[in-house]
């Protein structure tokens, strides 16, 4: 459980690093809790790639999915019943075409002293058992601050063959700080027909923003306006 007293005391930016290793799995798979580190995950399942019951089901090339053992998340496109991503600040919605995670409950977060959005800092990712000709991974970050220019977007290509999980550092690789997000969508397109393809992610790192304490604290515009000596980051525990 996040120690909110620290949030109020330091007006800090809580750094949350879900590694998914505390999610129970049965025969190597399991559902992600409905609320996990203040986030909801859709079209994802927890995966224990080295569970012996998965032998023959998972490629030996994908036993490295879990950067931090034992678990990672496995994702794919949602079905027809995909729920929309909603921005709590203006009520706008977007129906995602890929797996996604989003702020779970904006009211609960505000009651806990947190603003209802986050900064995406990093995560590791790879497509499952990448055959020829290769797989594109697309990442989109939805924020109310970019409604006119659309979501943040970034993509990478995995050619056919064995791959280690790729550590994505969003600000460094995309050239932008992905801040004030209410949701992140990830999808994988395989081959020239852009078929749905499973992928795994691990070691997600997001940063939540504390609500302003007084007139001298300005958090509304994201990380850039927070004085450096006010940034106190720590690992949280699942809610």
C-alpha positions in Angstrom: 0.0 0.0 0.0 1.4 3.4 -0.9 2.4 5.4 2.1 0.3 8.6 1.4 1.7 10.3 4.5 5.0 10.6 2.6 3.2 12.0 -0.4 1.7 14.8 1.7 4.8 15.4 3.8 7.3 15.7 0.9 4.9 16.6 -2.0 6.9 13.9 -3.7 6.4 12.1 -7.0 5.8 8.5 -6.1 7.7 6.2 -8.4 5.9 2.9 -8.8 7.6 -0.1 -10.3 5.2 -2.9 -10.9 7.1 -6.1 -11.7 4.1 -8.4 -11.6 5.9 -11.0 -9.6 3.4 -11.0 -6.7 0.5 -11.9 -9.0 -0.6 -15.6 -8.4 -0.7 -17.8 -11.5 -2.1 -21.3 -12.0 -0.4 -23.5 -14.6 1.7 -20.4 -15.6 -1.2 -18.0 -16.2 -3.3 -15.7 -14.0 -5.5 -12.6 -14.1 -4.1 -9.2 -13.2 -5.9 -7.8 -10.1 -8.6 -5.3 -11.0 -6.7 -2.6 -9.1 -2.9 -3.0 -9.3 -0.7 -0.1 -8.2 -3.6 2.3 -8.9 -3.9 1.0 -12.5 -6.2 -1.3 -14.4 -4.9 -3.7 -17.0 -7.1 -4.8 -19.9 -6.2 -7.6 -22.4 -3.2 -8.6 -20.2 -2.6 -11.8 -18.2 0.2 -12.6 -15.7 2.6 -15.1 -17.2 5.1 -17.3 -15.4 7.2 -18.4 -18.5 9.3 -21.0 -16.6 6.3 -22.8 -15.1 6.9 -26.4 -16.0 3.3 -26.9 -17.1 3.9 -24.4 -20.0 6.6 -26.6 -21.5 5.6 -27.2 -25.2 3.1 -24.3 -25.1 5.7 -21.5 -24.8 8.7 -21.2 -27.1 12.1 -21.7 -25.4 12.9 -18.3 -27.0 10.4 -16.7 -24.7 11.5 -18.1 -21.3 13.3 -14.7 -20.9 10.0 -12.7 -20.9 10.2 -12.2 -17.2 13.1 -9.7 -16.7 12.5 -10.0 -13.0 11.5 -13.5 -12.2 9.0 -15.2 -12.0 6.3 -13.2 -13.8 5.7 -10.9 -16.8 2.5 -9.8 -18.4 1.4 -11.2 -21.8 -0.8 -8.9 -23.9 -2.7 -8.9 -27.2 -5.5 -7.0 -28.9 -8.8 -6.9 -27.0 -12.0 -8.5 -28.2 -15.1 -6.7 -29.4 -16.1 -5.9 -25.8 -13.2 -3.5 -25.2 -14.0 -0.8 -22.7 -13.1 2.8 -23.6 -10.2 4.7 -22.1 -11.7 7.7 -20.3 -10.1 11.0 -19.4 -11.4 12.0 -15.9 -10.6 15.7 -16.5 -12.9 16.3 -19.5 -14.9 13.0 -19.9 -13.4 12.3 -23.4 -13.1 8.6 -24.3 -11.1 6.5 -26.7 -11.8 2.8 -27.6 -8.3 1.2 -27.7 -7.4 -1.4 -30.4 -4.5 -2.8 -28.3 -3.9 -4.0 -24.8 -3.9 -1.1 -22.4 -3.5 0.0 -18.8 -5.1 3.1 -17.3 -5.8 5.0 -14.1 -8.2 2.8 -12.2 -10.3 5.2 -10.1 -9.6 9.0 -10.4 -11.7 9.8 -7.3 -9.9 7.3 -5.1 -6.6 8.6 -6.2 -7.5 12.2 -5.5 -8.8 11.1 -2.0 -5.4 9.5 -1.5 -3.6 12.7 -2.3 -2.6 11.9 -5.9 -3.6 13.5 -9.2 -5.4 11.1 -11.6 -2.7 10.7 -14.1 0.8 9.4 -14.4 4.1 9.7 -16.3 5.3 6.6 -18.2 9.0 6.3 -17.6 10.1 2.8 -18.8 9.2 -0.8 -19.4 10.7 -3.9 -21.1 8.9 -5.6 -24.0 9.3 -8.3 -26.7 7.0 -10.1 -29.1 6.4 -13.8 -28.4 8.4 -16.2 -30.6 9.1 -13.7 -33.4 9.0 -15.6 -36.7 9.6 -14.3 -40.2 9.1 -11.5 -41.4 9.0 -9.7 -38.0 6.7 -7.7 -35.7 6.0 -4.1 -35.1 5.2 -2.8 -31.6 3.2 0.4 -31.3 2.8 2.4 -28.1 0.4 5.2 -27.5 0.0 7.4 -24.5 -3.3 9.3 -24.0 -3.3 12.6 -22.2 -5.8 15.5 -21.9 -2.9 17.9 -22.7 -2.5 16.8 -26.3 -6.1 16.5 -27.5 -5.4 18.6 -30.6 -2.2 16.8 -31.6 -3.3 13.3 -30.7 -1.7 10.9 -28.3 2.0 10.4 -27.7 3.2 7.7 -30.2 6.3 5.5 -30.5 7.1 2.3 -32.3 9.8 -0.3 -32.7 10.5 -3.2 -35.0 11.6 -6.7 -34.1 13.0 -8.8 -37.0 12.5 -12.5 -37.0 14.6 -14.5 -34.5 15.5 -14.7 -30.9 15.3 -11.5 -28.8 16.0 -10.4 -25.3 13.4 -8.1 -23.8 14.0 -4.6 -24.9 14.2 -1.9 -22.2 12.2 1.1 -23.4 13.1 4.4 -21.9 10.2 6.6 -23.1 11.7 10.1 -22.7 15.1 9.2 -24.1 13.8 7.1 -27.1 10.8 9.2 -28.1 12.3 12.6 -27.3 9.3 13.6 -25.2 8.3 13.1 -21.5 5.1 11.1 -21.5 3.4 12.9 -18.7 -0.1 13.5 -17.4 -1.3 10.2 -19.0 -4.6 8.6 -18.1 -3.9 5.5 -20.3 -1.3 3.6 -22.4 -2.1 1.4 -25.3 0.3 -1.2 -26.7 -0.3 -3.5 -29.8 1.8 -5.8 -31.9 1.4 -6.2 -35.7 2.9 -9.3 -37.3 3.8 -9.6 -40.9 2.6 -7.7 -44.0 -1.0 -8.3 -43.0 -0.6 -6.7 -39.6 -2.0 -9.7 -37.7 -2.6 -9.5 -34.0 0.5 -10.9 -32.1 1.1 -11.6 -28.5 3.9 -9.7 -26.6 5.2 -9.6 -23.1 6.0 -6.6 -20.9 7.8 -6.4 -17.5 9.4 -4.0 -15.1 6.9 -1.2 -15.8 7.9 2.1 -14.2 5.4 4.9 -13.8 5.3 8.0 -11.7 2.3 9.5 -10.1 2.0 13.2 -9.2 0.9 14.4 -5.8 -1.9 17.0 -5.5 -0.6 20.5 -4.8 -0.1 21.4 -1.1 0.0 25.2 -1.4 0.3 28.1 -3.9 4.1 27.5 -4.2 3.7 24.0 -5.6 2.8 23.8 -9.2 2.2 20.3 -10.5 -0.6 20.9 -13.0 1.7 21.0 -16.0 3.6 17.9 -15.1 7.1 17.1 -14.0 8.9 20.0 -15.5 7.5 22.6 -13.0 8.3 20.5 -9.9 11.5 21.8 -8.1 14.2 19.2 -8.1 14.6 19.3 -4.4 10.9 18.3 -4.1 11.2 15.1 -6.1 11.3 12.2 -3.7 10.8 8.9 -5.4 10.2 5.5 -3.7 8.9 2.1 -4.6 5.2 1.6 -3.8 3.4 -1.6 -2.9 0.3 -2.9 -4.6 -2.9 -1.2 -3.4 
